[in-house]
Each structure stands twice: as C-alpha cells, then as structure tokens.
Amino acid sequence: MTYLTTTKLSEKLGVDSKRLFDQLNKWGWIEKKDKRWVLTDLGKEKGGQTRSAPEIGEFVVWPEDTQVVLQDSEKHELNVFTSISSELKPQEISEGEEYIAEYFDEINMQYDRQYVIEKLNDKYAAYRIADFYLPKYQVMVEFAGRWNRSSRLSPIF
C-alpha cells in the first residue's frame, strides 16, 4: 500500500493543506506538539502511520486511498472526498437538505454539512454523519427525508 504525507494527500484531494491539517486536528486524528503535527491513537485507528526522515524528522502519512469530507465554509457547498475511515462514504444530498441549506444561507446561519460524529458508544455504529452542524448552538440537524421509505410507498400529502 502506498502512503502519502498530509500535504501530498491535500494536493491529491485538491484542498488547501492548512485546511486539511485543521480538519484532522478538529477530528482528533492529529495534534500539534512542539510545533509539529503528531498522530493520535484515533489517527492510527483511521489508518495513519508515522515515518521518519533524517532531514525533517518524524511525520504523518495516510493511505493513498484515504478519503475525507470537508465543508466549503464560504459557499456552504459540500465538497466530497474519500474518508480517512475507509467505511465512511460520501452521502447523497437530498432536495430537503438543499432547502434547509438555502434557509440557513438566507438567515446567515453558519453551518457545516455532512458533519461526522465519531467515537460513538453505540452497538449499531461507531460514527454517524449528521446533515448539518450549527457550531453557534452546538446542535446537529438531521433531515430524515429518505428514512424508512421504499419505492413501494407513495408520497404522503
């Protein structure tokens, strides 16, 4: 398996490296110690490893198929990449979620889309992806538009 530095991974994903470092830090996968990024235990669980080079010392690497979900804070549009957790898959955006995003934009509500909630002590899932996170209120918003529906059911009016 090929591994990429966080900077090389950011180039592959087409995102700013500072933004990727910040997000990985926010998720608790890396942390800053003595002005250097180091891998946390959670980061190791997500596939991260450390390497060492004489000229730069120790650094963090990720599998080249690593995927992450990042939020474009200016446009509030979803940028979907792979997730560092190999089981984490990008979520399709529903029409109802788009409607909610338009409303949040209209009232100038800051939000993050497809917010990953990890480290759950749940017998069914270790993580979940909330449709929206409102940082000002520390609240998750989930639109259950496709929940418990099948093609056999007709819309309820």
C-alpha positions as CSV (number, residue, x, y, z in Angstrom):
1,M,0.0,0.0,0.0
2,T,1.2,3.5,-0.8
3,Y,1.1,6.2,1.8
4,L,1.0,10.0,1.3
5,T,2.0,12.8,3.6
6,T,-0.9,15.0,4.7
7,T,0.4,17.7,2.3
8,K,0.5,15.3,-0.6
9,L,-2.9,14.0,0.3
10,S,-4.3,17.5,0.3
11,E,-2.8,18.0,-3.2
12,K,-4.4,14.8,-4.4
13,L,-7.8,15.8,-2.9
14,G,-7.5,19.4,-4.3
15,V,-7.8,21.1,-1.0
16,D,-5.6,23.6,0.9
17,S,-3.2,21.7,3.1
18,K,-3.8,24.0,6.1
19,R,-7.5,23.3,5.8
20,L,-6.9,19.5,5.8
21,F,-4.5,19.7,8.8
22,D,-7.0,21.8,10.7
23,Q,-9.8,19.4,10.0
24,L,-7.8,16.3,11.0
25,N,-6.8,18.2,14.2
26,K,-10.5,19.0,14.8
27,W,-11.4,15.4,14.5
28,G,-8.6,14.4,16.9
29,W,-6.6,12.4,14.4
30,I,-3.5,14.6,14.7
31,E,-2.4,17.1,17.2
32,K,0.4,19.7,17.5
33,K,3.3,19.0,19.8
34,D,6.4,21.1,19.9
35,K,5.4,22.9,16.7
36,R,5.0,19.5,14.8
37,W,1.9,17.5,13.9
38,V,1.8,14.1,15.5
39,L,-0.5,11.2,15.0
40,T,-3.0,10.4,17.8
41,D,-4.4,7.0,18.7
42,L,-7.6,7.8,16.8
43,G,-5.5,8.8,13.8
44,K,-3.8,5.4,13.9
45,E,-7.2,3.7,14.0
46,K,-8.1,5.7,10.9
47,G,-5.1,4.3,9.0
48,G,-2.5,6.9,9.7
49,Q,1.1,6.0,10.3
50,T,4.4,7.8,11.1
51,R,7.5,7.9,9.0
52,S,10.9,9.4,9.7
53,A,13.5,11.1,7.5
54,P,16.9,12.4,8.7
55,E,16.4,15.8,7.2
56,I,12.9,16.5,8.7
57,G,12.3,14.0,11.5
58,E,9.0,12.2,12.1
59,F,5.9,13.0,10.0
60,V,2.4,11.6,9.5
61,V,1.3,9.6,6.4
62,W,-2.1,8.3,5.3
63,P,-3.1,5.5,2.8
64,E,-3.3,7.0,-0.7
65,D,-7.0,5.9,-0.9
66,T,-7.8,8.0,2.2
67,Q,-11.0,10.0,1.9
68,V,-12.3,13.0,3.8
69,V,-15.5,15.0,3.8
70,L,-14.8,18.8,4.0
71,Q,-17.1,21.7,4.1
72,D,-16.6,24.8,1.9
73,S,-17.1,27.5,4.6
74,E,-17.6,30.3,2.1
75,K,-20.3,28.7,-0.2
76,H,-21.6,26.1,2.3
77,E,-21.4,23.6,-0.5
78,L,-20.4,20.0,0.1
79,N,-17.0,19.0,-1.1
80,V,-16.9,15.2,-1.0
81,F,-13.6,13.3,-0.9
82,T,-12.9,9.9,0.5
83,S,-13.0,9.4,4.2
84,I,-10.0,8.5,6.3
85,S,-12.2,6.0,7.8
86,S,-12.4,3.5,4.9
87,E,-16.0,2.6,5.9
88,L,-17.1,6.3,5.8
89,K,-18.8,7.0,2.4
90,P,-19.9,10.3,1.0
91,Q,-23.6,10.9,1.5
92,E,-26.0,12.0,-1.3
93,I,-27.6,15.4,-0.7
94,S,-31.4,15.3,-0.8
95,E,-33.8,18.0,-2.1
96,G,-34.9,18.6,1.5
97,E,-31.3,19.2,2.7
98,E,-30.8,21.7,-0.1
99,Y,-33.9,23.5,1.0
100,I,-32.6,23.6,4.6
101,A,-29.2,24.9,3.4
102,E,-30.9,27.7,1.4
103,Y,-32.8,28.7,4.5
104,F,-29.7,28.7,6.7
105,D,-27.9,30.8,4.0
106,E,-30.9,33.2,3.9
107,I,-30.8,33.9,7.6
108,N,-26.9,33.9,7.6
109,M,-26.7,30.9,9.9
110,Q,-23.2,29.4,10.0
111,Y,-23.3,25.6,9.4
112,D,-21.3,22.6,8.4
113,R,-22.7,20.0,6.1
114,Q,-22.3,16.2,6.4
115,Y,-20.7,16.6,9.9
116,V,-19.0,13.5,11.1
117,I,-19.8,12.4,14.7
118,E,-17.2,9.9,15.8
119,K,-16.4,7.8,18.9
120,L,-20.0,6.8,19.5
121,N,-20.6,4.2,22.1
122,D,-23.4,2.6,20.1
123,K,-24.0,-1.0,19.4
124,Y,-25.1,-0.2,15.8
125,A,-22.5,2.4,14.7
126,A,-19.1,3.9,15.8
127,Y,-19.9,7.1,13.8
128,R,-22.8,8.9,12.2
129,I,-22.9,11.7,9.6
130,A,-25.3,14.5,10.5
131,D,-26.8,16.5,7.7
132,F,-25.9,19.8,9.4
133,Y,-24.0,21.1,12.4
134,L,-24.7,24.5,13.8
135,P,-21.5,25.5,15.7
136,K,-23.0,28.6,17.3
137,Y,-25.6,26.4,19.1
138,Q,-23.6,23.1,19.1
139,V,-26.6,21.4,17.6
140,M,-26.8,18.7,14.9
141,V,-29.7,18.9,12.4
142,E,-30.8,15.8,10.5
143,F,-33.3,15.8,7.7
144,A,-35.0,12.4,7.6
145,G,-36.4,12.7,4.1
146,R,-35.4,9.2,2.9
147,W,-35.7,7.5,6.3
148,N,-37.7,4.3,6.4
149,R,-39.0,4.8,2.8
150,S,-39.1,2.5,-0.1
151,S,-40.1,2.8,-3.7
152,R,-43.3,0.9,-2.9
153,L,-44.5,3.8,-0.8
154,S,-46.3,6.7,-2.3
155,P,-45.6,10.2,-1.0
156,I,-47.7,11.4,1.9
157,F,-49.5,14.7,1.2
